[in-house]
Amino acid sequence: QVQLVESGGGSVQAGGSLRLSCAHSGSIFGSNKYCLAWFRQAPGKEREGVAAIYTHRGQQKYGDAVKGRFTISQENSEDNSKNPMYLDVNSLKHEKNAMYYCAAFVCYRDYVNIEDLSIKRADYWGPGTQVTVSS
């Protein structure tokens, strides 16, 4: 059984920063062929892909709305399957309040691209963590 749990959300002032974390466990993380991603959903809006990472090499892909401001990462060790994933969220000036979700899926390529920022790619979801931006 695959489990994903996000943490690190909260209230932040416009222009501020915070770090979101995703702890994960389960059978798919025992192979090198899994990918992780962050999505977000604002009230009344569709869920959108923020960033994805091919964990075996650390290669990343970002959505246009966050490119240059957000950073997806995972701690590197001999066994990455237990290392949490992070999303460093910076310069939250234009972001609306949103729920941020961690997702996992089996990689079919040796890299992630724009297709991996679609909600259709995600096989597993965490419950989400709320980010509230105040002016």
mmCIF file of the C-alpha atoms, coordinates in Angstrom:
data_MODEL
# 
_entry.id   MODEL 
# 
loop_
_atom_site.group_PDB 
_atom_site.id 
_atom_site.type_symbol 
_atom_site.label_atom_id 
_atom_site.label_alt_id 
_atom_site.label_comp_id 
_atom_site.label_asym_id 
_atom_site.label_entity_id 
_atom_site.label_seq_id 
_atom_site.pdbx_PDB_ins_code 
_atom_site.Cartn_x 
_atom_site.Cartn_y 
_atom_site.Cartn_z 
_atom_site.occupancy 
_atom_site.B_iso_or_equiv 
_atom_site.pdbx_formal_charge 
_atom_site.auth_seq_id 
_atom_site.auth_comp_id 
_atom_site.auth_asym_id 
_atom_site.auth_atom_id 
_atom_site.pdbx_PDB_model_num 
ATOM 1   C CA . GLN A 1 1   ? 0.000   0.000  0.000   1.00 0.00 ? 1   GLN A CA 1 
ATOM 2   C CA . VAL A 1 2   ? 1.297   3.411  -0.966  1.00 0.00 ? 2   VAL A CA 1 
ATOM 3   C CA . GLN A 1 3   ? 0.979   6.308  1.450   1.00 0.00 ? 3   GLN A CA 1 
ATOM 4   C CA . LEU A 1 4   ? 1.845   9.962  0.944   1.00 0.00 ? 4   LEU A CA 1 
ATOM 5   C CA . VAL A 1 5   ? 1.632   12.604 3.660   1.00 0.00 ? 5   VAL A CA 1 
ATOM 6   C CA . GLU A 1 6   ? 2.270   16.294 3.120   1.00 0.00 ? 6   GLU A CA 1 
ATOM 7   C CA . SER A 1 7   ? 3.347   18.782 5.786   1.00 0.00 ? 7   SER A CA 1 
ATOM 8   C CA . GLY A 1 8   ? 4.695   22.306 6.053   1.00 0.00 ? 8   GLY A CA 1 
ATOM 9   C CA . GLY A 1 9   ? 1.705   24.287 4.922   1.00 0.00 ? 9   GLY A CA 1 
ATOM 10  C CA . GLY A 1 10  ? 0.473   27.313 6.798   1.00 0.00 ? 10  GLY A CA 1 
ATOM 11  C CA . SER A 1 11  ? 0.012   31.027 6.558   1.00 0.00 ? 11  SER A CA 1 
ATOM 12  C CA . VAL A 1 12  ? 2.653   33.132 4.837   1.00 0.00 ? 12  VAL A CA 1 
ATOM 13  C CA . GLN A 1 13  ? 2.817   36.776 3.873   1.00 0.00 ? 13  GLN A CA 1 
ATOM 14  C CA . ALA A 1 14  ? 2.849   37.779 0.230   1.00 0.00 ? 14  ALA A CA 1 
ATOM 15  C CA . GLY A 1 15  ? 6.423   37.620 -1.033  1.00 0.00 ? 15  GLY A CA 1 
ATOM 16  C CA . GLY A 1 16  ? 7.352   35.111 1.622   1.00 0.00 ? 16  GLY A CA 1 
ATOM 17  C CA . SER A 1 17  ? 8.606   31.552 1.434   1.00 0.00 ? 17  SER A CA 1 
ATOM 18  C CA . LEU A 1 18  ? 8.024   28.166 2.992   1.00 0.00 ? 18  LEU A CA 1 
ATOM 19  C CA . ARG A 1 19  ? 9.037   24.540 2.530   1.00 0.00 ? 19  ARG A CA 1 
ATOM 20  C CA . LEU A 1 20  ? 6.535   21.780 1.969   1.00 0.00 ? 20  LEU A CA 1 
ATOM 21  C CA . SER A 1 21  ? 7.464   18.166 2.674   1.00 0.00 ? 21  SER A CA 1 
ATOM 22  C CA . CYS A 1 22  ? 6.094   14.863 1.416   1.00 0.00 ? 22  CYS A CA 1 
ATOM 23  C CA . ALA A 1 23  ? 6.784   11.661 3.348   1.00 0.00 ? 23  ALA A CA 1 
ATOM 24  C CA . HIS A 1 24  ? 6.101   8.501  1.398   1.00 0.00 ? 24  HIS A CA 1 
ATOM 25  C CA . SER A 1 25  ? 6.052   4.758  1.880   1.00 0.00 ? 25  SER A CA 1 
ATOM 26  C CA . GLY A 1 26  ? 4.960   1.738  -0.124  1.00 0.00 ? 26  GLY A CA 1 
ATOM 27  C CA . SER A 1 27  ? 5.980   -0.879 -2.617  1.00 0.00 ? 27  SER A CA 1 
ATOM 28  C CA . ILE A 1 28  ? 6.562   1.316  -5.679  1.00 0.00 ? 28  ILE A CA 1 
ATOM 29  C CA . PHE A 1 29  ? 9.294   3.247  -3.867  1.00 0.00 ? 29  PHE A CA 1 
ATOM 30  C CA . GLY A 1 30  ? 11.475  0.161  -3.796  1.00 0.00 ? 30  GLY A CA 1 
ATOM 31  C CA . SER A 1 31  ? 12.362  0.571  -7.464  1.00 0.00 ? 31  SER A CA 1 
ATOM 32  C CA . ASN A 1 32  ? 14.199  3.302  -9.340  1.00 0.00 ? 32  ASN A CA 1 
ATOM 33  C CA . LYS A 1 33  ? 11.292  3.823  -11.682 1.00 0.00 ? 33  LYS A CA 1 
ATOM 34  C CA . TYR A 1 34  ? 9.030   6.083  -9.704  1.00 0.00 ? 34  TYR A CA 1 
ATOM 35  C CA . CYS A 1 35  ? 8.362   9.770  -9.975  1.00 0.00 ? 35  CYS A CA 1 
ATOM 36  C CA . LEU A 1 36  ? 7.022   12.293 -7.504  1.00 0.00 ? 36  LEU A CA 1 
ATOM 37  C CA . ALA A 1 37  ? 5.177   15.507 -8.148  1.00 0.00 ? 37  ALA A CA 1 
ATOM 38  C CA . TRP A 1 38  ? 3.445   18.451 -6.508  1.00 0.00 ? 38  TRP A CA 1 
ATOM 39  C CA . PHE A 1 39  ? 0.049   19.738 -7.538  1.00 0.00 ? 39  PHE A CA 1 
ATOM 40  C CA . ARG A 1 40  ? -2.064  22.558 -6.156  1.00 0.00 ? 40  ARG A CA 1 
ATOM 41  C CA . GLN A 1 41  ? -5.711  23.479 -6.226  1.00 0.00 ? 41  GLN A CA 1 
ATOM 42  C CA . ALA A 1 42  ? -7.166  26.873 -5.447  1.00 0.00 ? 42  ALA A CA 1 
ATOM 43  C CA . PRO A 1 43  ? -10.839 27.229 -4.448  1.00 0.00 ? 43  PRO A CA 1 
ATOM 44  C CA . GLY A 1 44  ? -13.067 26.909 -7.494  1.00 0.00 ? 44  GLY A CA 1 
ATOM 45  C CA . LYS A 1 45  ? -10.141 26.028 -9.746  1.00 0.00 ? 45  LYS A CA 1 
ATOM 46  C CA . GLU A 1 46  ? -8.900  22.832 -11.308 1.00 0.00 ? 46  GLU A CA 1 
ATOM 47  C CA . ARG A 1 47  ? -5.957  21.018 -9.797  1.00 0.00 ? 47  ARG A CA 1 
ATOM 48  C CA . GLU A 1 48  ? -2.761  21.971 -11.617 1.00 0.00 ? 48  GLU A CA 1 
ATOM 49  C CA . GLY A 1 49  ? 0.699   20.461 -11.817 1.00 0.00 ? 49  GLY A CA 1 
ATOM 50  C CA . VAL A 1 50  ? 3.419   22.487 -10.110 1.00 0.00 ? 50  VAL A CA 1 
ATOM 51  C CA . ALA A 1 51  ? 6.582   20.386 -10.391 1.00 0.00 ? 51  ALA A CA 1 
ATOM 52  C CA . ALA A 1 52  ? 7.704   16.809 -10.942 1.00 0.00 ? 52  ALA A CA 1 
ATOM 53  C CA . ILE A 1 53  ? 10.936  14.947 -10.264 1.00 0.00 ? 53  ILE A CA 1 
ATOM 54  C CA . TYR A 1 54  ? 12.439  11.739 -11.651 1.00 0.00 ? 54  TYR A CA 1 
ATOM 55  C CA . THR A 1 55  ? 13.847  10.524 -8.364  1.00 0.00 ? 55  THR A CA 1 
ATOM 56  C CA . HIS A 1 56  ? 16.531  8.223  -9.785  1.00 0.00 ? 56  HIS A CA 1 
ATOM 57  C CA . ARG A 1 57  ? 18.469  11.133 -11.311 1.00 0.00 ? 57  ARG A CA 1 
ATOM 58  C CA . GLY A 1 58  ? 16.884  14.164 -9.678  1.00 0.00 ? 58  GLY A CA 1 
ATOM 59  C CA . GLN A 1 59  ? 15.776  15.573 -13.028 1.00 0.00 ? 59  GLN A CA 1 
ATOM 60  C CA . GLN A 1 60  ? 12.952  18.109 -12.640 1.00 0.00 ? 60  GLN A CA 1 
ATOM 61  C CA . LYS A 1 61  ? 10.119  19.701 -14.589 1.00 0.00 ? 61  LYS A CA 1 
ATOM 62  C CA . TYR A 1 62  ? 8.186   22.835 -13.576 1.00 0.00 ? 62  TYR A CA 1 
ATOM 63  C CA . GLY A 1 63  ? 4.936   24.398 -14.571 1.00 0.00 ? 63  GLY A CA 1 
ATOM 64  C CA . ASP A 1 64  ? 5.258   27.800 -16.266 1.00 0.00 ? 64  ASP A CA 1 
ATOM 65  C CA . ALA A 1 65  ? 3.492   29.583 -13.407 1.00 0.00 ? 65  ALA A CA 1 
ATOM 66  C CA . VAL A 1 66  ? 6.152   28.642 -10.860 1.00 0.00 ? 66  VAL A CA 1 
ATOM 67  C CA . LYS A 1 67  ? 9.316   28.272 -12.935 1.00 0.00 ? 67  LYS A CA 1 
ATOM 68  C CA . GLY A 1 68  ? 12.197  30.131 -11.309 1.00 0.00 ? 68  GLY A CA 1 
ATOM 69  C CA . ARG A 1 69  ? 10.404  30.531 -7.974  1.00 0.00 ? 69  ARG A CA 1 
ATOM 70  C CA . PHE A 1 70  ? 9.656   27.002 -6.758  1.00 0.00 ? 70  PHE A CA 1 
ATOM 71  C CA . THR A 1 71  ? 12.152  24.154 -6.334  1.00 0.00 ? 71  THR A CA 1 
ATOM 72  C CA . ILE A 1 72  ? 11.332  20.449 -6.086  1.00 0.00 ? 72  ILE A CA 1 
ATOM 73  C CA . SER A 1 73  ? 13.949  18.195 -4.508  1.00 0.00 ? 73  SER A CA 1 
ATOM 74  C CA . GLN A 1 74  ? 14.596  14.944 -2.710  1.00 0.00 ? 74  GLN A CA 1 
ATOM 75  C CA . GLU A 1 75  ? 17.441  14.089 -0.365  1.00 0.00 ? 75  GLU A CA 1 
ATOM 76  C CA . ASN A 1 76  ? 19.987  11.854 -2.023  1.00 0.00 ? 76  ASN A CA 1 
ATOM 77  C CA . SER A 1 77  ? 21.272  8.687  -0.421  1.00 0.00 ? 77  SER A CA 1 
ATOM 78  C CA . GLU A 1 78  ? 21.926  5.086  -1.377  1.00 0.00 ? 78  GLU A CA 1 
ATOM 79  C CA . ASP A 1 79  ? 18.275  4.360  -0.738  1.00 0.00 ? 79  ASP A CA 1 
ATOM 80  C CA . ASN A 1 80  ? 16.103  7.243  -1.959  1.00 0.00 ? 80  ASN A CA 1 
ATOM 81  C CA . SER A 1 81  ? 12.936  5.247  -1.451  1.00 0.00 ? 81  SER A CA 1 
ATOM 82  C CA . LYS A 1 82  ? 12.552  6.512  2.097   1.00 0.00 ? 82  LYS A CA 1 
ATOM 83  C CA . ASN A 1 83  ? 13.761  10.084 1.627   1.00 0.00 ? 83  ASN A CA 1 
ATOM 84  C CA . PRO A 1 84  ? 11.132  12.790 1.799   1.00 0.00 ? 84  PRO A CA 1 
ATOM 85  C CA . MET A 1 85  ? 10.443  15.074 -1.116  1.00 0.00 ? 85  MET A CA 1 
ATOM 86  C CA . TYR A 1 86  ? 10.339  18.844 -0.745  1.00 0.00 ? 86  TYR A CA 1 
ATOM 87  C CA . LEU A 1 87  ? 8.879   21.843 -2.473  1.00 0.00 ? 87  LEU A CA 1 
ATOM 88  C CA . ASP A 1 88  ? 10.539  25.152 -1.688  1.00 0.00 ? 88  ASP A CA 1 
ATOM 89  C CA . VAL A 1 89  ? 7.955   27.805 -2.379  1.00 0.00 ? 89  VAL A CA 1 
ATOM 90  C CA . ASN A 1 90  ? 9.389   31.292 -2.833  1.00 0.00 ? 90  ASN A CA 1 
ATOM 91  C CA . SER A 1 91  ? 8.071   34.711 -3.740  1.00 0.00 ? 91  SER A CA 1 
ATOM 92  C CA . LEU A 1 92  ? 4.435   33.927 -3.040  1.00 0.00 ? 92  LEU A CA 1 
ATOM 93  C CA . LYS A 1 93  ? 3.376   37.296 -4.302  1.00 0.00 ? 93  LYS A CA 1 
ATOM 94  C CA . HIS A 1 94  ? 0.985   36.136 -6.993  1.00 0.00 ? 94  HIS A CA 1 
ATOM 95  C CA . GLU A 1 95  ? -0.202  32.863 -5.516  1.00 0.00 ? 95  GLU A CA 1 
ATOM 96  C CA . LYS A 1 96  ? -3.728  32.529 -4.266  1.00 0.00 ? 96  LYS A CA 1 
ATOM 97  C CA . ASN A 1 97  ? -4.572  30.336 -1.338  1.00 0.00 ? 97  ASN A CA 1 
ATOM 98  C CA . ALA A 1 98  ? -4.336  26.721 -2.399  1.00 0.00 ? 98  ALA A CA 1 
ATOM 99  C CA . MET A 1 99  ? -4.158  23.165 -1.197  1.00 0.00 ? 99  MET A CA 1 
ATOM 100 C CA . TYR A 1 100 ? -0.871  21.555 -2.195  1.00 0.00 ? 100 TYR A CA 1 
ATOM 101 C CA . TYR A 1 101 ? -0.836  17.840 -2.934  1.00 0.00 ? 101 TYR A CA 1 
ATOM 102 C CA . CYS A 1 102 ? 1.962   15.319 -3.236  1.00 0.00 ? 102 CYS A CA 1 
ATOM 103 C CA . ALA A 1 103 ? 1.544   12.634 -5.900  1.00 0.00 ? 103 ALA A CA 1 
ATOM 104 C CA . ALA A 1 104 ? 3.432   9.528  -6.972  1.00 0.00 ? 104 ALA A CA 1 
ATOM 105 C CA . PHE A 1 105 ? 3.425   7.496  -10.156 1.00 0.00 ? 105 PHE A CA 1 
ATOM 106 C CA . VAL A 1 106 ? 5.427   4.923  -12.016 1.00 0.00 ? 106 VAL A CA 1 
ATOM 107 C CA . CYS A 1 107 ? 7.797   6.483  -14.526 1.00 0.00 ? 107 CYS A CA 1 
ATOM 108 C CA . TYR A 1 108 ? 7.656   5.179  -18.082 1.00 0.00 ? 108 TYR A CA 1 
ATOM 109 C CA . ARG A 1 109 ? 10.647  7.239  -19.210 1.00 0.00 ? 109 ARG A CA 1 
ATOM 110 C CA . ASP A 1 110 ? 14.021  8.142  -17.745 1.00 0.00 ? 110 ASP A CA 1 
ATOM 111 C CA . TYR A 1 111 ? 12.923  11.734 -17.290 1.00 0.00 ? 111 TYR A CA 1 
ATOM 112 C CA . VAL A 1 112 ? 9.857   13.840 -16.493 1.00 0.00 ? 112 VAL A CA 1 
ATOM 113 C CA . ASN A 1 113 ? 8.246   16.281 -18.903 1.00 0.00 ? 113 ASN A CA 1 
ATOM 114 C CA . ILE A 1 114 ? 5.104   18.387 -19.236 1.00 0.00 ? 114 ILE A CA 1 
ATOM 115 C CA . GLU A 1 115 ? 2.925   15.273 -19.514 1.00 0.00 ? 115 GLU A CA 1 
ATOM 116 C CA . ASP A 1 116 ? 3.895   14.362 -15.944 1.00 0.00 ? 116 ASP A CA 1 
ATOM 117 C CA . LEU A 1 117 ? 2.284   17.564 -14.664 1.00 0.00 ? 117 LEU A CA 1 
ATOM 118 C CA . SER A 1 118 ? -1.139  16.260 -15.642 1.00 0.00 ? 118 SER A CA 1 
ATOM 119 C CA . ILE A 1 119 ? -3.393  14.916 -12.904 1.00 0.00 ? 119 ILE A CA 1 
ATOM 120 C CA . LYS A 1 120 ? -4.011  11.914 -15.149 1.00 0.00 ? 120 LYS A CA 1 
ATOM 121 C CA . ARG A 1 121 ? -0.456  10.727 -14.522 1.00 0.00 ? 121 ARG A CA 1 
ATOM 122 C CA . ALA A 1 122 ? -0.769  10.490 -10.752 1.00 0.00 ? 122 ALA A CA 1 
ATOM 123 C CA . ASP A 1 123 ? -1.443  7.018  -9.366  1.00 0.00 ? 123 ASP A CA 1 
ATOM 124 C CA . TYR A 1 124 ? -1.380  7.973  -5.693  1.00 0.00 ? 124 TYR A CA 1 
ATOM 125 C CA . TRP A 1 125 ? -2.264  11.160 -3.799  1.00 0.00 ? 125 TRP A CA 1 
ATOM 126 C CA . GLY A 1 126 ? -1.642  12.573 -0.383  1.00 0.00 ? 126 GLY A CA 1 
ATOM 127 C CA . PRO A 1 127 ? -4.424  14.338 1.564   1.00 0.00 ? 127 PRO A CA 1 
ATOM 128 C CA . GLY A 1 128 ? -2.876  17.778 0.937   1.00 0.00 ? 128 GLY A CA 1 
ATOM 129 C CA . THR A 1 129 ? -1.536  20.674 2.975   1.00 0.00 ? 129 THR A CA 1 
ATOM 130 C CA . GLN A 1 130 ? -3.075  24.158 2.935   1.00 0.00 ? 130 GLN A CA 1 
ATOM 131 C CA . VAL A 1 131 ? -1.056  27.249 2.023   1.00 0.00 ? 131 VAL A CA 1 
ATOM 132 C CA . THR A 1 132 ? -2.655  30.595 2.861   1.00 0.00 ? 132 THR A CA 1 
ATOM 133 C CA . VAL A 1 133 ? -1.142  33.803 1.490   1.00 0.00 ? 133 VAL A CA 1 
ATOM 134 C CA . SER A 1 134 ? -1.851  37.039 3.343   1.00 0.00 ? 134 SER A CA 1 
ATOM 135 C CA . SER A 1 135 ? -1.179  40.550 2.088   1.00 0.00 ? 135 SER A CA 1 
# 
